[in-house]
């Protein structure tokens, strides 16, 4: 005799219905098979993790102040790390030709930059608030914003960044614009200096706050990107940064730079969320970053990623020779000048979601691009990550992708 299950006593909050699983992560379950060459993940290369430096930092931190490193800490974050971040942001902005007076009191250490997005959503978004995003945009940001029930509005964009005419039309009444100006996830594109200058002026004139997300800005290949948008109007911007792409993502460390008008509320939201980010991890990062370590370490990451990008571009050119002359009948792609991703588009009539399982069957995986759009997505688009596979795997993976596309053309 079977027992009828009892009804659940739990009543979920209405906002829980807005919390949906990541479409990308669900699709990536297809790729969790041995032997798959994956262009799908957004993971930094494990070759770049400074293991020896972290081992030494662990020993030093525990030897010198184990009580402080293992105790509760301030919600704002480890003061020496905040000061170091402020100095680095000032130096980088000055090198790009833009003065930016960053006070450590404006900086909050977060549990990854993803937490920064969550805090921004909680503090700035009401039900029905209009939030502007690029098209396409970072899926994790949309996931963070959606439970607050905003109206998420996509802005047109080209390879130089946002379409400013479209922004001017949609800016009135918007709560903020979320933007990734450097080597954007998912497209890998970067915003030009001219576009940044015009965007900053337009946003200031419209009193439109900017939420600037910059996890990839240090990963440039040939020349550093222009100065941050926030540096041009510090009172009108919130800046999000990350240690994941230059040190180690597993430590889950990021930071927010926020103006006085919003910092206290962001801090209160953080206190409600987790009291503070792990102080041991903060101290490790501070120790590893001493004596200009990133100045020596990050160029190695850039060199590695540039070689892998070049390998992917070479392989694509070999296997899709018609890309320039007959783009409707070939895979096409862009050429990112930094970061971890390039953006590709299938031949006319194809759908990346439908193609994915066939590609996995041939031993290669990618991420379909449509989920990265806040509105209707481009079914032909896909994101290719070039930093995790080896050069040899990149060539084999692109060959497998080409044969899969050829076999499933409509």
C-alpha positions, 0 to 999 in steps of 0.5 A, spaced: 500 500 500 502 506 497 502 512 502 500 519 499 505 524 500 503 529 505 502 536 502 508 541 503 508 546 509 512 551 505 509 557 502 515 560 498 515 568 497 513 571 490 520 573 488 522 565 489 518 564 482 523 569 479 529 565 481 530 560 475 536 556 474 542 558 470 540 556 462 547 556 461 549 551 467 543 547 465 546 546 458 553 545 460 550 539 463 551 536 456 558 537 456 560 534 463 563 528 459 570 525 459 574 527 453 569 533 451 573 539 448 570 545 452 569 552 449 563 553 453 566 554 460 567 561 463 573 559 467 580 562 468 586 557 466 588 553 472 595 554 469 595 562 471 593 560 479 599 562 483 599 556 487 606 557 491 605 564 492 598 562 496 602 557 500 607 562 502 601 567 504 597 562 508 603 560 512 605 567 513 598 570 515 597 564 520 604 565 523 603 572 524 596 573 526 592 567 526 587 570 531 585 576 526 585 571 520 580 566 523 576 571 527 570 575 525 571 582 521 569 588 519 563 588 513 567 593 509 573 589 508 580 588 510 583 595 510 590 594 507 586 591 501 581 596 500 587 601 500 591 597 495 585 596 491 584 604 491 591 605 489 591 601 484 585 603 481 588 610 481 594 608 478 591 605 472 586 610 471 592 616 471 596 611 466 589 611 461 589 619 462 584 620 467 584 622 474 580 618 479 581 620 486 579 613 489 578 613 497 579 607 500 572 609 504 568 608 498 571 600 497 567 594 500 570 587 499 565 583 496 564 575 496 565 575 488 563 581 484 557 577 483 555 579 490 556 586 488 551 585 483 546 582 488 547 588 493 546 593 487 539 589 485 537 589 492 539 597 494 537 600 487 531 596 484 524 596 486 518 592 482 517 595 475 524 599 475 527 600 468 534 597 468 538 598 462 543 593 459 547 591 453 544 587 448 547 581 449 549 582 456 552 578 462 547 572 464 549 573 471 547 580 472 540 578 469 539 573 474 541 578 480 536 583 477 530 579 476 528 577 483 527 584 484 522 584 479 525 590 474 523 592 467 529 590 464 530 593 457 536 591 452 540 597 448 542 596 441 550 595 441 555 594 435 562 592 436 564 599 439 559 598 444 552 601 446 548 605 441 548 612 444 541 614 440 538 608 443 540 609 449 538 617 449 531 614 447 530 609 453 534 613 458 529 617 461 526 614 467 531 608 468 534 607 474 541 605 472 545 602 466 549 596 467 555 596 462 561 591 461 566 596 457 572 591 457 572 585 453 565 583 455 562 577 457 559 574 452 561 578 446 569 579 448 567 586 445 570 593 448 567 600 448 572 605 444 574 611 447 570 616 443 564 611 445 566 612 453 566 619 452 560 620 449 556 615 454 559 618 460 557 625 458 550 623 455 549 619 462 551 625 466 546 629 462 540 624 463 542 623 470 542 616 469 547 612 474 552 607 471 553 600 474 560 598 471 562 591 471 570 590 470 572 583 471 576 582 465 579 589 464 586 587 466 586 581 460 588 586 455 593 583 449 596 589 445 594 595 449 590 597 456 583 599 455 581 606 456 579 609 463 573 607 466 567 610 465 566 611 473 573 615 473 569 620 469 563 621 473 565 618 480 558 620 483 554 617 478 557 610 477 558 604 481 564 600 479 565 592 480 571 589 480 574 582 481 580 578 483 578 572 480 581 573 473 588 575 475 588 570 482 584 565 483 576 564 482 575 559 488 577 564 493 570 568 491 573 575 492 571 582 489 570 589 490 565 595 489 567 602 489 561 606 490 559 614 492 557 616 498 550 617 496 549 609 496 555 606 499 551 606 506 545 602 504 550 597 500 554 596 506 547 594 510 545 590 504 552 586 505 551 585 513 544 582 512 547 577 507 553 575 510 556 580 515 563 580 511 567 576 506 572 571 508 577 575 512 582 569 511 581 570 503 582 577 504 588 577 507 591 572 503 590 576 497 593 582 500 599 578 501 600 575 494 599 582 491 605 585 495 611 588 492 608 589 485 606 581 484 600 583 479 605 587 475 609 580 474 604 575 474 598 578 469 603 579 463 604 572 463 596 571 463 595 576 457 601 572 453 597 565 455 590 567 453 593 571 447 596 565 444 590 561 445 586 566 442 590 567 436 590 559 435 582 559 435 582 565 430 587 561 426 583 554 426 576 558 425 580 561 419 582 554 416 575 551 417 571 557 415 574 560 409 568 563 406 566 567 413 568 574 409 566 572 402 559 569 404 557 570 411 550 567 411 553 560 409 559 560 414 560 561 421 562 568 422 566 571 429 569 577 432 576 578 434 577 580 441 582 584 443 583 581 450 579 577 455 576 570 455 571 570 449 569 571 442 562 571 439 560 567 433 554 566 429 552 560 425 550 560 418 543 562 416 537 558 418 541 554 424 540 554 431 545 554 436 541 550 442 539 545 437 546 544 434 549 543 441 548 536 443 550 534 436 557 538 437 557 534 444 557 528 440 562 530 436 567 531 442 566 539 442 562 544 446 560 551 446 555 556 449 549 558 445 548 565 445 541 566 446 540 566 453 545 572 454 539 577 451 535 580 456 529 580 450 529 576 444 535 572 443 539 571 436 538 563 436 544 563 431 549 566 436 554 562 440 560 564 445 567 560 445 571 561 451 579 560 448 582 560 455 581 553 458 583 548 452 590 547 450 592 550 443 592 543 440 585 542 443 583 548 440 585 546 433 581 539 434 575 542 437 574 547 432 575 542 426 569 538 430 565 544 430 566 545 423 564 538 421 558 538 426 555 544 422 557 541 415 553 535 417 547 539 420 546 545 415 538 546 414 
